[in-house]
Amino acid sequence: MKTTLLCLLIAALGAACLQRADRAPPASDTSAVRETTATPSPATPAPAAAPAAAPAPGATKLAVVEGFLTPESVLHDPVQDIYFVSNINGGPTAKDNNGFISRVRPDGAVENLKFIEGGHGGVTLNAPKGLAMRGDTLWVADIDMVRSFDAKTGAPRDSVSLAGLGAVFLNDIAIAQTGALYITDTGIRFDDVGNMLHPGPDRIFRIGSDRQVTVAVRGDTLGRPNGITLDSVGKRFIVVQFGGRSVLAWKPGDKAPSVIAKGPGGFDGVEIAGSRLLVSSWTDSTVSSYETGQEVKVITGVPSPADIGYDAKRKRVLIPVFSGNRVEIWQLP
């Protein structure tokens, strides 16, 4: 994709617009702890350079890892003790088969920049976004497909198309203990000059262990859903709005989610870190905690913070800087 168009896409992805149930999966799916994730995406043109505000007390930047190409999601694999980074490498809706996934060691060294690479080794990967793991299988959201790979070798394993149900912009993934996948669809597109459109609908898809695809929930109340994670204690999903200002809770079977917190909006990634609920925001270039429902800024001054990851072993927040082609590693107290 031409550089000019990509710049426009990035600008559009930073814009804040405030902004739907089909067959629901068994409630037992929420008994699991999420093993990832989900994508690019955001609202109100985000400033090209956010002010270098000081981080919240105790948050320390440990490392900045450069050399990525539109990094969208970071996931810690605790078994291999490695960080996976999804790289869109072009337009977030371009089916150009040049997306890739990197392996990064916890010390910040890039072990393999293109561990899984579209167009090589039988791999198809266009614009990878949200990541999730179950066992030794790495799952990836890729526009209107969900693909899986061997997390140790990078070999392709499976792919499931959601195009038949009209998937528009698959973003983030959470995996239930049953093996069912839950994938957000932000419902956005881009025109020929890079303007962000929202044809919708806003949805969360479910892929069962039998590979059957259904719509778990849909509606405007999802607010262009972006990040999703599983709260094993509350036995619910936590979903953050890219096009709104709400942090949502939703259980399979519910017709609509409920609002559990409000913040600046333009939300992307969401992770549960102990008793903390961590959420990244493009609107004010932060990662905030919503432990009590109130926003507490944990990390500030990080422009275009996409789908964050969490290293529970070391209590680290892993931030892909979408427009900066880098990953920042932050230590929590």
N, C-alpha and C positions, 0 to 999 in steps of 0.2 A: 504494500500500500504506500502511496506517495507520502513523503514526510509531512507535507502541508495538511493532508487529510488526517494523518495520525494526530497532528497537533490539535486539529479541530476536534477530533474525537476525545482527546484527553481533556480539552476545555469543556466539551459537552458533558463528559463524565463527571465533571466537578460541579455541575449545575444543580440547585436544590428546588425540587418541585414537589409540593405536597400532594401528594396524592394519597373477594369475590368468593355448594360443597358437593361434591360428587361423592362417589363411593368412598367411605372412610375405611382405613385399615384397622385391624384389631388393636384395642387399647394396649394390649400386652407389649406392643412394639416399643413403648416408651420406657420399658424397664431397663433399657440399656444405657450405657454411658457412651457418648459420642466419641469417635476415634479420629476425628479430624478438626475438617473445616472450618465452601462454598466459597467471589467473583468479581469482575470489575464492577465499576458502576456508580453513581451518585446524584446532586441538586443545588441551584444558585451558583453561578459560575464560581468554582473554588479559585482562590487567588493563586497565581502562578508561583509565588514565593510567600509562604506563610511567615509571619513574624517569629523571630527566634525567641519565643517565650521560654522562661525557665521551667524545667520539669518539676513535677510535684516532689516534695521532700522524700528522699529515699530511692527514687527511681534513677538508675544510673545507666548511661549508654555505654555498653561494653565494646561493641564493634560495629563497623559499617562495612558490609560486603558488597563490592561493586561488580559490574560486568554483566548484569542481567539485562533482558530485553522485555520490557513491560511486565515486570513480575506482579502476579495477581494474588497468589496464595502461598502461605508457608505452613508446613505440617511437620511436627516432630514425630518420628517413628521411634518409640522408646525401646523397642526390641533391638534394632540395629544401632540405636542412638545416633540418628542421622536426621538432618533437616531436608525435606523435599521442598522445592520451589517451582511453582508453575510459571512459565513464561509465555505470554500471548504472542510476542514477537510480531507485531503488526496490528491490524484492526481487530477489535474484540468480537466482531461478527464475520470476519473474513475467513472463508473456507480455503485457506492457502496452503494447508498442510506443512507449515513451518514452525508450529508451536513446539515447545520442548519443556522438559522437567529436569531440574538440576538436583544434584546431591551436594549438600554442604555439611561439613563437620561442625560440631559444637564450638570448636575453637575459631570458627569463621573461615577456615580454608575450604575452597571449592574443590571437592573431590572429583566431581565430573559435571561440567557445565551442561552438557547435553546427554545426560544419562538415558533419557527416553526422548527421541527426536522424530518429529513427523517427517515422513518421506525416507526413513532409514530403518532397516531391519524389519520390514513389514509393518511399521507403525504408521497409523493415521492419527494426526493430532493437529488440529487447526488453531484454536484459540483457548487453550486450557485455562480453567479458572479454579473453582473449588476442588479441594482434595480431601479424601477420606480413606481410612484404612480399616480392614478387617482381616485379622490373621496376617498372612504375607501377601495380601492383595491390595494394591493401590488403586482407588477409584478416582476418576477425573470427570468433571463436568466440561463439556466441549460443545458449546452453542446449542445444538438440538440433539446431542448424543451424550451418553454416559459410557465411558470406556474404562477398562480395567487392565492392569499390568502386574507382572511379578515384581514385587517390591525389592527383591534381591538382585534379579538379573535384568529387569526392564523389559522382558519379553511380553508382547501383547497377549492377553488372556480372553477378553470378551468385550463386546460392545452391545449396547441397547439403544435403539433409536426411539426418540420421543417425538419425531417429526410428524408421525401419524396423528398425534393428539394436538398438533399445532404449537409445539414448544418454540419459543421465540428467543429467549436469552437465559439459558440455564446457568446458574451462578454458583450456588454452594450446595454441599452435600453433608448429610448426617446419616449415620448407620445405626440401626436398632439392633438389639441383641439377637433378634430373630433373623438378622441378615437383610431385612428390608432397608432399601435406600429411600431417603427423603431428599428431594432436590427442589430448590427454589427456582422459580422462573420470574425474573424481574420485569419481563414484558416490554423491553425497550428495543428499539432499532435505530439505525442511523441512515440519513439520506445521503445522496451523492456528494454533498458538500460538508458532511460531518455533523449536521444538526441532529440532536437526539430527539427521537419521536417515542411516543408511548402508545403503541397500538393495543398493548395488553393481550389477553387478560393477565392479571396477577394470580399466580398459582403456586401450589406446592404439589409436586408429583410424588408418587410412591411407586417404587419398583419392588415387587415381592421376590422372594427367593425362587419363585417359579418363573421369574423374568416378566411377569404380567405387569403392565404399566397402567396405573389409574391416577385420577386426580384426587388427591387427599382433601384439599381445601382450595377454594378460589374466592376472589372478591376484592373490591376496592379497599377493604379494611386491612389488607396485607400491605398496602402502601409501597408497591414496587419492592417486594421482599428481596433481601440480599443475603446476609449471613444467617446461618441456622446451626444450632447445636442442641444436644440433648441434655436435659437436666435430670439425672438419674434419681436425685432426692425428691424433686417435685413430680417426677414421672410425667414430664411434659417437654415440649420443644420450646426453645427460645428463638425467636425470629426478630431480626432488626430491619427497619424500613430504610430503604435508600431514598424513597420519594416522600417520606414523612419524617416525623420527629419521635416516633414511638418505639419502645422496646416491647415486644409482644410475647405472650405465652399462649401456647395452643396444644391441645391434646387431641389425638385421633378420635374422631367421632363428633367433636365440636364443630358447629357450623361456621364459627368465626373465632378469631383469636381475641384475647383480652389484653388491654394495655396494662403493663406493670411498671413502666417508668417513661419519662419524657426527657429528651435531651436536645442537642443542637440539630439533629437530623443528618442527612447525607451519610447514613450509617453503612458500613461495609462488613467488617468481620466481627464475630462474637465468639468468645471463649469463656468457659467456666474455669476459674483458677481458685480452687479451694472454696472459700465462702464468697469470693468475688465474681462478679459478672463483668467481664471486660469487653468493651465495644469500641471500635475505631470509627472516627467521623471525618469525612472529607470537609464538612462545613467549617469546622474550626481547627482542623489539623491536629486532632488529639486521639489518645486512647484513654477512655474514662472507665471508672468502676461504678457499678450500680448495686452495690452490696445491700443497701437499705432502701433502694428505689430512688435515692437521690444521687444526682451526678457528682462524682468526685474526679477531677482531672488527675490522671496518673502520669501521663506522658503528654507533653505539648510540643508544638513547633515542628511537627512531622507532616509535611504536605502530602496529599493523596495517599493516606494510609489505607491500604486495601485489606485483603482477607488475612487478618492476623493469625498467628499460631501461638501455642503456649508449650513451653518445655517445663513440665511439672517437676522433673527431676532437679532442675536448677532454678526454678521459679523465674523463668525468663519469658518476656514477651518478644515475639518475632514479627517484625513489621515489614511487609513488602511495600516499598515506596513506588507506587505504580508509575508515576511520571518521572521518577528520578533514577530508574534502572538500578536500584540498590535494595538491600535488605539491612535493616537496623536491628541489632540485638540489644535488648534492654533488660537490666536486672531489677527485679522487684525486691523490696525489703523483706 
